[in-house]
Amino acid sequence: MLEVRNLHARVEGKEILRGIDLTVAAGEVHAIMGPNGSGKSTLAQVLAGRDTYEVTAGEVRYQGQDLLDMAPELRAVEGVFLGFQYPVEIPGLNSLYFLRAAVNAGRAHRGEEELDAMDFMALAKERMQAVEMGEDLLRRPVNAGFSGGEKKRAEIFQMTMLEPTLAILDETDSGLDIDALKVVAQGINLFRGPERAIILVTHYQRLLNYVVPDVVHVIHNGRLVKSGGKELARELEDTGYSWVEESAGEEPAAAADRSQGA
Amino acid sequence: MSQAASEHQGYLEDFEKLNARVSGNGGGWAGELRRRAMERFRHLGFPSTRHEEWKYTSLEPLRKACLRTPDVSGGAVAWRCDRFDSEGWDRHALTFPWDGANASPDGDGDDLFIGRLATAMEGRPPWVEAHLGRHADYDDHALRALNTAFLEDGGAVWLGPGRVLERPVHMAFAAVPEHASGGIVHPRTLVVAGAGSRLTLVETYSGSGEGVYCTNAVTEIVLEDDAELDHYRLVREGGGAFHLGTVQVHQARNSRYRSLSVTSGGSMTRVEINALLDGEGADCLLQGLYVAGGTQHVDNRTAIEHARPHATSRELYKGVLSGRSRAVFNGKIVVRKEAQKTDAQQSNKNLMLSRDAEIDSKPQLEILADDVRCSHGTTIGQLEEDELFYLRSRGLNEGLAKELLVHGFAGEVLDGIAIEPLREGVENGVLSELGI
């Protein structure tokens, strides 16, 4: 489904991704783990089409198409979803209105009829229950004044409404207490399926107790330095990321970059 | 003959025709009021941009256009074509020019008058003479002077003490393209709300087509003790039009005035809203949205004068500008020496959709009392990249994403319109001026 080859990207002249190679097949859940500044959020944003990052080399194919050549909205209606680490608050824009527009953009792209307000509401109510999200949140402006946990639930809820093929969830677990984490994990598990793939970007192993990945990658200094099964996550939890940094055998320039908070 | 005098010739001729037409209407005092106002206008002439209050807004194009007032009954408020979709809500409707059909919409009694100003002036009830022309000072304001000189008709509302109007009063002033070219009209409105009375007033000014015309409107509002008024003043004139307007509000003790002013359309629009908080505990809320695209010019001036202690004022004006449009916001707050415990807040926020648009925002605080809370703030920004990307990442194309964000920005003001069909009509109509 997704083929990332030798992906390089930079922001403001600084190289953040330094040759990512990643293959994700339908039905798989991949976890990408790494310390702060390793490039994991950048990877998520580049895949979703954020233009503040400049792709300097490499290619990404999504269902056979050149993903990097597609506008963010086209990626979205073609089935790519990014769950934001920091969901954006938009005061003044009603959540319900926004989400119906988003769902209908996807439907129009697929040549399906648009959902009217009533059908949309019925579907939304059903999907909200799965993430135990209060209906009142839908009546409020997008993410405005939501707590950290509410924002993350709302992201998962949006995902279940948009029914993407490839979901990239960027630190969806951060800032959640254990109950909220379980709810979010349940939402993700319900969403899993043979036609879909999920990339979980995370700093901690915690979420992976509830959403068990097929493959775990360790990202460091803009490269995937190690891949393995779910037990790799446990290993990282026990030993931290320091061994990765040592075994990665980085060159001095890279170390200097990191110390500047790359 | 000086240049100014020759430019005034058309106005003078039209003034004489008006006087012949309305002689007797309102008795000697109205004629006297018009004559004094015309004298003032002749003396003042149109202000130039050297005048501090007209620094950013030039009346040169209006002066040169030498617009004339139609010599027909009600000519000073002539023509109609409502660009605001006014369907779907229950109201007392007053449409100008007067169509005669809805002579006095269930509003003429011992404690109530809703109708034409011309009718009210004929009857000469005490509230007309006590207030008409007494609040909107024209001594130093050429356009208010001109409006007062051409005072002929418009809307009038009087509510006796304690009278509560459930249905809003809608005064629709509108221009038809085939008549509107080359004319200037001077609608005049008077609202007197007795002690403890309550109403909602909707004024709409609209036109279509590209013809050059001018609406020069003045509204006087008097709120006696404990009276409450929700006032929506909505402007969307035709493409070539000038709109000049003044709202002058006099607030007595514990009265509440809530204004929501939308300015859009036209080639040049300037609206001045002035509130005198002349009673303890008075409460004033001014909200505004201005929208301009292309080469439109929109100028909003507000002045809130705290004359008595313990009064509160809140103000939020927001602007959305695209193309090469230009906007001016001038928000003045005066706190007189005796107005202790004043609480006043003002905020002006601007969203610039183009590099070539321009805003001049000027808060103006004159505080003479020493125990007050006053604050003001201005922001000027663009659409947030983070917000745009968030919406696009959900499948909305760039145009739609921008549109939703602009609607969201404007919503903070427009959501204050409690009449839902009106709010929707305003939102869709007004924001289409941006061409996004």
Contacts between the chains, C-beta under 8 A, distances in Angstrom:
chain1	res1	chain2	res2	distance
A	48	B	393	5.1
A	49	B	389	7.9
A	49	B	392	7.5
A	49	B	393	7.0
A	50	B	389	5.7
A	51	B	389	7.9
A	52	B	385	7.3
A	71	B	392	7.2
A	71	B	397	7.9
A	71	B	398	7.6
A	72	B	389	6.5
A	72	B	392	4.1
A	72	B	393	5.2
A	73	B	392	4.6
A	73	B	393	7.7
A	73	B	394	8.0
A	73	B	395	5.4
A	73	B	396	6.0
A	73	B	397	5.0
A	73	B	398	7.1
A	73	B	401	7.7
A	75	B	393	7.7
A	76	B	392	7.2
A	76	B	393	5.7
A	76	B	394	5.8
A	76	B	395	3.7
A	77	B	395	4.5
A	81	B	393	7.9
A	82	B	393	5.3
A	84	B	390	6.9
A	84	B	393	7.9
A	87	B	390	7.4
A	88	B	384	7.8
A	88	B	386	5.0
A	88	B	387	5.4
A	88	B	389	7.9
A	88	B	390	4.1
A	90	B	387	5.3
A	90	B	390	7.2
A	90	B	391	7.8
A	90	B	405	7.0
A	90	B	408	5.9
A	91	B	408	6.9
A	91	B	412	7.3
A	92	B	407	7.5
A	92	B	408	3.2
A	92	B	409	5.8
A	92	B	410	7.7
A	92	B	411	4.3
A	92	B	412	5.4
A	93	B	404	5.6
A	93	B	405	6.9
A	93	B	407	7.3
A	93	B	408	3.7
A	93	B	411	7.6
A	97	B	404	7.8
A	98	B	391	7.2
A	98	B	394	7.6
A	98	B	404	6.6
A	99	B	394	7.8
A	101	B	396	5.9
A	101	B	400	6.8
A	101	B	404	7.0
A	102	B	391	7.8
A	102	B	394	4.0
A	102	B	395	5.1
A	102	B	396	6.0
A	105	B	394	7.7
A	105	B	395	4.0
A	105	B	396	5.6
A	105	B	397	7.4
A	105	B	400	7.6
A	106	B	395	5.2
A	109	B	395	7.4
A	141	B	408	7.2
A	158	B	394	6.9
A	162	B	394	6.9
A	162	B	395	7.1
